[in-house]
Amino acid sequence: MQICVKCNCSQGLDQKKEPSSERLQVVFNQLLALGNAQGRMQAAHASQQEIPDSEFVQNMQFVFNQTLLEYFKVWNFLSERNDKGEIKKLWSHHLQDCQNYLTSSIPSNEEQLIEDLALSKVYDNILGEQYTSLSSSIEKSPVEFESLVSLHTTLEEELQKRRDAMNERLELWKRFRKSQETLSSWLKHMEKEKRALDLPFLQLKRVNVTKRNIEGLIQSVPLGEQFLADFKTDKASLLPYCSPDLKSTLQQEFGAQSAQLDNLQAALKTWLSRIVHLEKMNEFLEQKSDSVFGSIDEIDGKLVDLGTPTTFADLDKYVENVDVCPKSVFTFML
């Protein structure tokens, strides 16, 4: 993310320009642009898209502070030199700017919330300094300034409410991202463990060990289901403050991880079922093999006892014993 500041800061800091309401507005606009830029930088850092260079951060903060000082200098100059009518007009205009800002909806996107929070602090700084600089005039003519003082107080309260709401939503985003990352990390770990089993190339000698490992992974699935439930709860807390498009995006993110967990569980159970079937087949074949080899040993013993036939009568008896060999031998061989 590239942080851009679309303002000419030198214009606001030019000491040769005569203080005027026009100049005050210019510097005010520059403060808002710098506040937005600081918010974008904080948002980029929070989302780990970019870690701003420390020197850049210091320079931006310096420019912001200098611009803020310049705004206060011009404001104080105008408030001291003008009559009450001009002061009221000037103050009313800037209070209206703040009022317009407060009528805008609170962003739903996490990055935009961080940006807007930084902007609200700029308005709060300006409101506070304006009131402080006008305190003497207000004390002299409280009735004339009553409506503006009332508006100023209301705006400060509304700014605080807006900041509280944004901080609350940012905390919801923090919890959402944490639960999402916890589930994602768990799924990655489980997929890694499953790949390590090398299931498509399972060898018979590894069946018992592989079966125990799969059963261990299946026993871990309830933990993943709990992570998914936490993720769902945090998503549900966040959705009421999201735009339709953002809601759809969050639902898709949840659906993707939910499906990944279901697929993982299904795959593990399928492989466990195959291994159990393989074990049963192997056990059956071993039993058959033992039975056949036992029968063969029995037949071999009988034939040895009969000895080598030397007459036709002995040969008939020999063939008769061969005919009664256990059928299981031939069944197995077939």
TISE-864468 format. One line per field, with one value per residue (C-alpha): x, y, z; residue number from 1. Coordinates in pm, 1 decimal, decimal comma, always signed. Layout:
N
east <- c(X; ...)
north <- c(Y; ...)
up <- c(Z; ...)
n <- c(NUM; ...)
This chain:
334
east <- c(+0,0; +141,7; +66,7; -2,5; -64,2; -247,7; -173,2; +89,0; +212,1; +442,3; +139,1; +4,2; +341,2; +427,1; +490,3; +481,3; +111,7; -123,6; -360,1; -710,9; -1020,0; -923,2; -582,2; -739,2; -955,1; -653,3; -460,1; -771,7; -803,5; -435,8; -486,1; -767,8; -552,5; -265,2; -502,9; -632,4; -276,4; -184,6; -494,7; -404,8; -54,0; -186,8; -432,8; -154,9; +55,0; -237,0; -313,9; +59,7; +39,5; +329,5; +547,5; +617,3; +974,1; +1040,5; +1193,9; +889,2; +659,2; +860,6; +859,3; +484,4; +421,9; +643,0; +457,2; +123,8; +226,6; +362,1; +44,3; -166,0; +37,3; -5,5; -382,4; -394,1; -177,1; -407,4; -717,7; -589,3; -488,5; -832,6; -1021,1; -821,8; -841,6; -1203,2; -1520,3; -1770,7; -1983,8; -1692,3; -1572,9; -1919,4; -1937,4; -1591,3; -1657,0; -1998,7; -1842,3; -1585,8; -1837,8; -2049,0; -1751,2; -1731,4; -2108,4; -2091,8; -1824,1; -2037,5; -2334,8; -2130,2; -2182,7; -1923,6; -1720,9; -1762,7; -1425,7; -1147,3; -892,3; -1143,6; -1236,0; -872,9; -851,4; -1172,8; -1059,3; -745,2; -958,7; -1192,5; -892,6; -801,2; -1149,0; -1131,4; -798,1; -935,9; -1257,8; -1068,7; -825,3; -1102,2; -1296,3; -986,9; -891,3; -1245,5; -1295,7; -1233,2; -1479,0; -1737,7; -1699,8; -1756,6; -2066,0; -2208,6; -2554,8; -2431,0; -2220,1; -2471,1; -2598,3; -2247,4; -2120,6; -2414,4; -2334,9; -1966,8; -2051,8; -2287,3; -2025,1; -1761,6; -2003,2; -2090,7; -1721,7; -1660,3; -1956,2; -1826,2; -1477,9; -1623,4; -1830,1; -1529,7; -1308,3; -1579,1; -1601,6; -1223,5; -1219,6; -1475,9; -1250,9; -953,4; -1141,1; -1267,2; -917,3; -773,4; -1031,5; -991,6; -614,2; -642,5; -866,4; -652,6; -332,0; -496,6; -619,8; -273,3; -119,1; -374,4; -324,7; +50,5; +11,7; -220,6; +24,9; +303,2; +111,1; +165,7; -171,5; -185,9; +127,6; +38,9; +246,0; +109,2; +385,7; +285,5; -85,9; -92,1; +114,6; -80,7; -410,1; -305,1; -194,9; -522,6; -721,5; -515,3; -596,3; -966,4; -960,5; -826,2; -1121,9; -1346,6; -1084,4; -1109,5; -1488,5; -1459,0; -1228,6; -1488,7; -1766,1; -1563,5; -1501,8; -1874,5; -1961,5; -1713,4; -1839,9; -2199,3; -2099,6; -1939,3; -2199,6; -2453,7; -2194,1; -2092,2; -2203,7; -2380,2; -2064,3; -1848,7; -2104,7; -2087,2; -1707,5; -1701,5; -1962,6; -1748,6; -1437,1; -1625,4; -1778,7; -1438,4; -1283,0; -1591,3; -1578,3; -1205,7; -1270,7; -1554,4; -1337,7; -1049,8; -1271,1; -1434,7; -1096,4; -958,9; -1267,7; -1253,7; -890,7; -955,6; -1239,7; -1012,8; -740,2; -986,8; -1112,8; -754,9; -680,7; -985,1; -884,6; -531,7; -658,8; -891,5; -612,0; -379,2; -642,5; -699,6; -329,6; -281,2; -568,8; -432,5; -79,4; -217,0; -412,1; -111,9; +97,6; -175,6; -189,1; +184,7; +194,5; -64,8; +117,1; +441,9; +274,9; +143,8; +488,3; +562,2; +311,0; +469,5; +156,1; -159,4; -354,2; -122,2; -157,0; -539,4; -519,8; -274,3; -506,7; -802,6; -622,5; -529,3; -896,6; -1009,5; -773,0; -953,4; -1142,2; -1027,5; -685,3; -822,1; -1074,0; -795,4; -573,4; -857,6)
north <- c(+0,0; +333,0; +626,8; +945,1; +1290,0; +1506,9; +1848,6; +2118,7; +2146,9; +2439,6; +2646,4; +2614,9; +2692,6; +2995,5; +3265,7; +3547,0; +3503,4; +3730,9; +3542,5; +3529,5; +3313,3; +3177,9; +3082,1; +2923,5; +2707,3; +2602,8; +2496,0; +2324,0; +2120,3; +2029,2; +1909,6; +1682,2; +1545,5; +1479,5; +1320,4; +1091,7; +1003,7; +918,5; +701,4; +516,0; +460,1; +323,1; +101,5; -35,5; -110,2; -274,1; -502,1; -572,6; -472,4; -237,6; -133,2; +239,1; +361,4; +521,8; +831,8; +872,6; +843,4; +1103,7; +1342,8; +1304,4; +1364,8; +1672,7; +1813,5; +1743,1; +1914,0; +2213,8; +2241,9; +2216,8; +2494,9; +2705,3; +2651,9; +2762,5; +3067,7; +3180,5; +3105,7; +3298,2; +3590,2; +3610,8; +3563,4; +3844,0; +4094,2; +4056,7; +4181,3; +3953,1; +3923,9; +3802,5; +3570,1; +3411,8; +3371,1; +3215,3; +2980,0; +2881,5; +2793,3; +2559,4; +2404,8; +2331,0; +2152,5; +1926,5; +1876,9; +1768,5; +1515,9; +1373,2; +1325,6; +1085,3; +718,6; +528,1; +306,7; -70,4; -166,3; -215,2; -0,8; +278,1; +270,9; +331,6; +616,6; +773,5; +743,8; +942,4; +1203,9; +1237,4; +1316,6; +1601,9; +1749,4; +1704,6; +1889,8; +2172,7; +2204,3; +2214,1; +2483,2; +2692,8; +2697,9; +2776,1; +3068,9; +3209,8; +3159,0; +3525,8; +3649,3; +3396,5; +3509,9; +3871,4; +3798,9; +3462,9; +3528,7; +3613,4; +3296,8; +3073,3; +2889,5; +2831,5; +2713,3; +2473,6; +2346,1; +2312,7; +2105,5; +1885,4; +1827,0; +1731,9; +1481,5; +1344,0; +1315,8; +1118,0; +890,9; +836,0; +750,0; +512,7; +343,1; +312,8; +174,9; -76,4; -190,0; -205,2; -431,3; -654,5; -663,1; -750,7; -1042,9; -1153,7; -1152,1; -1332,0; -1612,4; -1634,7; -1662,5; -1920,0; -2142,0; -2089,3; -2182,7; -2493,0; -2602,0; -2552,1; -2758,7; -3039,0; -3043,2; -3062,6; -3354,2; -3531,5; -3487,2; -3627,0; -3957,2; -4005,1; -4179,7; -4236,4; -4452,3; -4637,3; -4949,9; -5250,5; -5240,3; -4882,5; -4952,9; -4972,3; -4656,2; -4466,7; -4575,0; -4440,8; -4111,4; -4070,5; -4146,4; -3881,9; -3626,2; -3713,8; -3663,2; -3311,9; -3219,7; -3102,9; -2838,9; -2714,8; -2715,2; -2495,5; -2258,1; -2248,8; -2175,5; -1887,2; -1757,0; -1775,9; -1590,0; -1310,2; -1287,3; -1257,7; -972,1; -786,4; -835,8; -575,5; -302,2; -420,3; -310,6; -573,0; -632,8; -671,0; -905,3; -1122,1; -1127,6; -1227,9; -1497,8; -1636,5; -1637,2; -1823,0; -2064,7; -2145,7; -2231,7; -2422,4; -2630,0; -2688,2; -2827,2; -3049,4; -3181,4; -3249,7; -3442,8; -3638,3; -3727,8; -3851,4; -4063,9; -4206,9; -4305,3; -4454,3; -4660,2; -4784,9; -4878,1; -5066,0; -5250,4; -5326,6; -5460,1; -5688,6; -5817,3; -5880,0; -6059,0; -6273,8; -6368,2; -6452,4; -6680,4; -6846,7; -6882,4; -7040,6; -7279,3; -7381,2; -7430,8; -7633,8; -7853,9; -7894,3; -8001,1; -8248,6; -8393,5; -8408,8; -8600,9; -8852,7; -8909,0; -8960,2; -9216,1; -9402,3; -9417,4; -9464,2; -9701,9; -10021,7; -10204,2; -10109,3; -10158,8; -9918,9; -9671,2; -9681,8; -9611,2; -9327,9; -9167,6; -9208,9; -9009,1; -8739,1; -8709,2; -8632,0; -8333,4; -8040,5; -7842,9; -7519,7; -7569,5; -7563,2; -7289,7; -7065,9; -7144,5; -7065,0)
up <- c(+0,0; -101,8; +125,6; -72,2; +69,0; -183,4; -41,1; -71,5; +286,5; +211,7; +124,6; +478,1; +635,3; +422,4; +682,6; +422,6; +350,1; +537,7; +776,8; +632,9; +644,4; +300,4; +425,9; +735,3; +511,1; +305,4; +613,7; +750,0; +429,5; +453,3; +811,2; +697,9; +414,3; +654,1; +902,6; +627,6; +526,6; +884,8; +908,6; +586,8; +717,1; +1047,2; +858,9; +636,8; +941,4; +1126,0; +830,2; +785,4; +421,8; +475,8; +767,6; +715,1; +733,5; +1074,1; +916,4; +693,4; +996,1; +1187,1; +891,8; +844,8; +1214,1; +1202,5; +901,0; +1068,2; +1391,3; +1203,2; +998,3; +1313,4; +1473,7; +1162,2; +1174,3; +1538,4; +1462,7; +1182,0; +1389,4; +1690,4; +1471,9; +1311,0; +1638,8; +1801,9; +1514,6; +1403,3; +1569,6; +1735,8; +1424,3; +1212,3; +1489,2; +1517,6; +1141,2; +1126,0; +1418,5; +1282,3; +947,0; +1103,1; +1338,2; +1031,8; +873,4; +1177,6; +1173,3; +809,7; +898,2; +1179,1; +946,0; +733,8; +813,8; +1012,2; +776,8; +800,0; +656,2; +911,5; +727,4; +671,5; +1040,8; +1134,9; +884,5; +1010,9; +1371,1; +1289,2; +1114,4; +1412,5; +1632,4; +1398,5; +1435,6; +1811,0; +1831,3; +1621,6; +1823,0; +2149,6; +2036,2; +1882,9; +2206,2; +2414,6; +2193,3; +2208,2; +2581,9; +2668,2; +2404,0; +2523,6; +2883,5; +2780,8; +2571,3; +2681,6; +2542,7; +2193,1; +2178,7; +2355,1; +2047,4; +1912,5; +2250,9; +2267,3; +1916,3; +2006,9; +2316,4; +2116,3; +1847,6; +2103,6; +2255,5; +1912,8; +1823,5; +2141,1; +2067,4; +1715,2; +1843,0; +2101,9; +1831,8; +1600,5; +1878,0; +1962,5; +1601,4; +1569,2; +1874,6; +1700,0; +1393,1; +1613,6; +1768,7; +1426,5; +1275,0; +1576,3; +1565,1; +1187,6; +1216,5; +1497,6; +1283,5; +974,3; +1158,9; +1304,1; +960,4; +809,1; +1088,3; +1041,6; +663,3; +715,5; +956,1; +711,2; +422,1; +640,4; +663,8; +288,9; +269,9; -110,1; -78,3; +240,5; +305,2; +489,1; +747,8; +837,3; +877,4; +1255,7; +1306,9; +1040,9; +1196,8; +1537,6; +1380,1; +1191,5; +1506,2; +1686,8; +1416,4; +1429,6; +1806,6; +1740,7; +1516,4; +1806,2; +1883,9; +1526,4; +1553,7; +1863,2; +1671,8; +1392,6; +1644,3; +1790,6; +1437,8; +1364,1; +1685,9; +1613,0; +1255,1; +1376,1; +1609,2; +1320,2; +1046,3; +1172,1; +1108,1; +762,0; +418,8; +199,7; -5,8; +304,5; +461,6; +151,6; +166,5; +533,3; +473,1; +191,2; +410,7; +682,4; +433,7; +283,0; +619,1; +731,9; +412,5; +461,8; +809,5; +683,8; +399,3; +635,7; +875,0; +592,1; +440,7; +773,3; +839,9; +486,2; +522,9; +866,8; +720,3; +441,0; +685,3; +908,7; +599,1; +499,0; +847,3; +831,8; +489,0; +607,8; +919,3; +706,6; +467,5; +751,8; +906,1; +570,1; +518,4; +861,2; +791,7; +451,5; +572,0; +866,2; +627,4; +402,9; +702,0; +798,7; +447,8; +426,4; +757,0; +634,4; +307,3; +489,6; +712,9; +406,7; +256,2; -111,3; -271,4; -401,7; -520,8; -703,8; -383,2; -199,7; -487,1; -466,1; -92,4; -155,5; -413,8; -181,3; +89,9; -159,2; -266,3; +86,6; +123,7; +287,8; +25,3; +192,3; +39,9; -310,3; -232,2; -106,9; -406,7; -647,2)
n <- c(1; 2; 3; 4; 5; 6; 7; 8; 9; 10; 11; 12; 13; 14; 15; 16; 17; 18; 19; 20; 21; 22; 23; 24; 25; 26; 27; 28; 29; 30; 31; 32; 33; 34; 35; 36; 37; 38; 39; 40; 41; 42; 43; 44; 45; 46; 47; 48; 49; 50; 51; 52; 53; 54; 55; 56; 57; 58; 59; 60; 61; 62; 63; 64; 65; 66; 67; 68; 69; 70; 71; 72; 73; 74; 75; 76; 77; 78; 79; 80; 81; 82; 83; 84; 85; 86; 87; 88; 89; 90; 91; 92; 93; 94; 95; 96; 97; 98; 99; 100; 101; 102; 103; 104; 105; 106; 107; 108; 109; 110; 111; 112; 113; 114; 115; 116; 117; 118; 119; 120; 121; 122; 123; 124; 125; 126; 127; 128; 129; 130; 131; 132; 133; 134; 135; 136; 137; 138; 139; 140; 141; 142; 143; 144; 145; 146; 147; 148; 149; 150; 151; 152; 153; 154; 155; 156; 157; 158; 159; 160; 161; 162; 163; 164; 165; 166; 167; 168; 169; 170; 171; 172; 173; 174; 175; 176; 177; 178; 179; 180; 181; 182; 183; 184; 185; 186; 187; 188; 189; 190; 191; 192; 193; 194; 195; 196; 197; 198; 199; 200; 201; 202; 203; 204; 205; 206; 207; 208; 209; 210; 211; 212; 213; 214; 215; 216; 217; 218; 219; 220; 221; 222; 223; 224; 225; 226; 227; 228; 229; 230; 231; 232; 233; 234; 235; 236; 237; 238; 239; 240; 241; 242; 243; 244; 245; 246; 247; 248; 249; 250; 251; 252; 253; 254; 255; 256; 257; 258; 259; 260; 261; 262; 263; 264; 265; 266; 267; 268; 269; 270; 271; 272; 273; 274; 275; 276; 277; 278; 279; 280; 281; 282; 283; 284; 285; 286; 287; 288; 289; 290; 291; 292; 293; 294; 295; 296; 297; 298; 299; 300; 301; 302; 303; 304; 305; 306; 307; 308; 309; 310; 311; 312; 313; 314; 315; 316; 317; 318; 319; 320; 321; 322; 323; 324; 325; 326; 327; 328; 329; 330; 331; 332; 333; 334)
